[in-house]
Amino acid sequence: IEPEDIDPQATLTSLGMDSLMAIELGNKMQLALQIELPMSVYLEGPTIENLAGYVRGVLCKELGLEDAMENADDEPAVHPAQS
């Protein structure tokens, strides 16, 4: 699949993500971004757009940029249970 062919509003599961892939994605995100996200973030059926918004929110919070999130056009739609 070419990146431009991926619908950002498609759910990760509709793109074929299963629990093993979710673990792998979580590990890669943790290594690349130095943040740990609850596994529920990946397994609750978010869209790519939702996941990006959630990650943006976590990164803004980690970097002390909460104001940037408050001024964002959209709020992250993924709200995982506390782990």
Disulfide bonds with the S-S distance in Angstrom:
none
